[in-house]
Amino acid sequence: MVVLFGVSWPLSIYKSAKARTTGSKSIWFLLAIMLGYVCGIVYKLMTTPNYVTYFYILNLCMVGADAGLWFRNRAIEKRAEKLKS
């Protein structure tokens, strides 16, 4: 499940980078997903750390990159709004 779910993040990152807009993406949703991965990583480290832990870390990094692009895209949108004014 973690591997297949992780396949969607590179696509989301590509879409965010190319679109240069926040669109319908919610930063709160991305932060909630990141919190979920952090909790999963902590749980795995406290119980049975194994290879799955690395997939959680990889997915956390990808969601973090997508969140970073959200902030970049938001800044682009704000600059464009200022230019229109």
Protein Blocks (a to p, Z undefined) as FASTA:
>chain_A
ZZmmmmmmmmmmmmmmmnopgkjacfklmmmmmmmmmmmmmmmmmmmgcfklmmmmmmmm
mmmmmmmmmmmmmmmmmmmmmmmZZ
